[in-house]
Amino acid sequence: MHELSLVQDLVRVGLAAAEGRTIRRLVLEVGELTCVAPDALRFAFAAIQAETPLLSEATLEIELQPGRGRCRACAAEAALSSPLDLCSCGGALEWIAGKELQLKLLEVAHV
């Protein structure tokens, strides 16, 4: 489950940025085309949270970003729900959105 290592890295970065303060909220932006399962992220976060005092009150919010592609044949834009989706003309779609995976917001307690 690669989501566990992703959450471990997310928590490591968050704790470093929080500089010893309690983390209240993390907002993670996840593109639909990343092959990252939001439920698995939440599960991994809960497991790490249980062992990390500075995360005891934290919430993890996940903002899903829809996949979008541009046709290489006709230049039309279309929604992408899978990396293998094709344009209505049959052309291959180049990914233009939906591959994001980033920490968008980190909220920490005031000292």
HUFEN-V555328 format. One record per run of one state. SS is the DSSP state (~ for helix, > for strand, _ for the rest). FROM is the first residue (numbers start at 1). LEN is the number of residues. If there is no record, write none. Layout:
ss = [SS;SS]
from = [FROM;FROM]
len = [LEN;LEN]
//
This chain:
ss = [_;~;_;>;~;_;~;_;~;_;>;_;>;_;>;_;>;_;>;_;>;_]
from = [1;2;19;23;32;35;38;50;53;56;59;66;67;72;77;81;86;87;92;98;101;109]
len = [1;17;4;9;3;3;12;3;3;3;7;1;5;5;4;5;1;5;6;3;8;3]
//
